[in-house]
Amino acid sequence: MIKELESQICSMRMLMIETADEKGFTHPDTVEYSQALDELLNIYDESRSN
């Protein structure tokens, strides 16, 4: 599960960065990906602490 989360985090981070480069940091798509990344990171942190 940890490896899968790490892969999802990496993919989401890259998608967010690419979107920010193309559309800007405040574009709704960038914000949406940033929020999704935050959720994945929270799940990851919770998984690591258990």
Backbone bond lengths (Angstrom), bond angles and torsions (degrees), N, CA, C in turn:
res aa  C-N    CA-C-N  psi(-1)  N-CA   C-N-CA  omega(-1)  CA-C   N-CA-C  phi
1 M - - - 1.460 - - 1.527 111.33 -
2 I 1.309 117.82 -39.62 1.468 121.36 -178.90 1.525 110.58 -62.76
3 K 1.333 116.62 -44.56 1.466 120.58 -179.50 1.521 111.24 -63.03
4 E 1.324 116.53 -39.15 1.464 120.75 178.28 1.533 110.07 -64.57
5 L 1.319 116.92 -43.96 1.466 120.74 177.09 1.525 111.41 -61.39
6 E 1.328 116.38 -42.95 1.459 120.12 178.62 1.522 110.95 -60.11
7 S 1.319 116.88 -40.29 1.463 121.43 178.45 1.528 110.93 -65.76
8 Q 1.328 116.50 -43.46 1.465 120.81 178.47 1.524 111.06 -63.91
9 I 1.320 116.86 -39.97 1.462 121.71 179.12 1.521 110.02 -63.13
10 C 1.321 116.12 -45.58 1.458 120.67 179.81 1.532 110.87 -61.35
11 S 1.315 116.75 -45.56 1.465 121.28 -179.71 1.526 111.39 -63.56
12 M 1.325 116.12 -44.92 1.463 120.02 -178.98 1.522 110.83 -66.08
13 R 1.325 116.81 -38.87 1.464 120.89 178.22 1.534 110.38 -61.14
14 M 1.327 116.86 -45.23 1.458 120.71 179.96 1.526 110.99 -64.65
15 L 1.326 117.14 -42.14 1.455 121.32 178.21 1.525 110.80 -61.70
16 M 1.322 116.63 -43.14 1.461 121.03 178.94 1.528 110.70 -62.62
17 I 1.327 117.17 -45.02 1.465 121.35 -179.00 1.522 110.91 -63.97
18 E 1.323 117.06 -45.40 1.464 121.07 179.39 1.528 111.11 -61.69
19 T 1.322 115.94 -42.37 1.460 120.61 179.65 1.523 110.75 -65.91
20 A 1.319 116.57 -41.28 1.468 120.24 178.58 1.523 110.84 -63.38
21 D 1.330 116.95 -39.63 1.460 120.60 178.00 1.522 111.86 -64.44
22 E 1.331 116.70 -38.64 1.465 121.36 -176.87 1.530 113.22 -82.29
23 K 1.333 116.21 -40.78 1.460 119.93 -170.17 1.522 114.22 -114.25
24 G 1.322 116.93 -14.37 1.454 120.47 -178.50 1.516 111.94 105.30
25 F 1.316 114.97 158.68 1.454 121.15 -174.97 1.520 113.83 -71.36
26 T 1.318 117.49 -24.71 1.464 119.75 -176.73 1.529 113.03 -100.88
27 H 1.317 117.38 3.59 1.467 120.26 178.69 1.537 108.54 -64.47
28 P 1.329 116.78 142.49 1.470 119.81 -178.36 1.537 113.88 -54.82
29 D 1.313 118.52 -35.95 1.464 120.50 178.44 1.525 111.09 -64.20
30 T 1.333 116.35 -43.06 1.464 120.95 179.12 1.521 110.29 -62.98
31 V 1.313 116.44 -44.04 1.465 121.49 179.62 1.531 110.12 -63.02
32 E 1.323 116.69 -41.93 1.463 120.85 179.22 1.530 110.89 -61.34
33 Y 1.333 117.14 -44.55 1.460 120.72 179.33 1.529 111.01 -67.19
34 S 1.311 116.50 -35.67 1.456 120.56 177.80 1.529 110.80 -63.89
35 Q 1.316 116.03 -42.40 1.463 120.39 178.82 1.528 111.33 -66.95
36 A 1.330 116.45 -39.32 1.462 120.15 177.05 1.526 110.35 -64.18
37 L 1.329 116.25 -39.61 1.465 120.56 177.27 1.525 110.31 -63.27
38 D 1.318 117.29 -42.82 1.472 120.88 177.24 1.527 111.16 -57.70
39 E 1.327 116.51 -43.10 1.464 120.10 179.33 1.525 110.83 -62.93
40 L 1.332 116.57 -44.37 1.462 120.00 178.45 1.527 111.20 -61.75
41 L 1.320 116.53 -41.31 1.463 120.35 179.59 1.524 111.40 -65.52
42 N 1.320 116.81 -37.50 1.465 120.14 176.79 1.527 110.98 -64.55
43 I 1.322 116.70 -43.42 1.463 120.81 177.17 1.524 109.91 -62.57
44 Y 1.314 116.42 -42.15 1.464 121.41 179.60 1.526 110.72 -61.43
45 D 1.320 116.05 -48.35 1.475 119.96 179.09 1.518 111.73 -59.87
46 E 1.322 115.93 -42.27 1.458 120.10 179.63 1.529 110.79 -65.19
47 S 1.314 117.00 -39.61 1.466 121.25 179.10 1.518 111.80 -65.71
48 R 1.315 116.45 -38.42 1.458 121.48 -179.06 1.522 111.94 -70.93
49 S 1.319 117.44 -29.46 1.459 119.78 -177.54 1.527 112.68 -82.54
50 N 1.323 116.64 -12.68 1.477 120.11 -179.35 1.498 111.92 -93.68
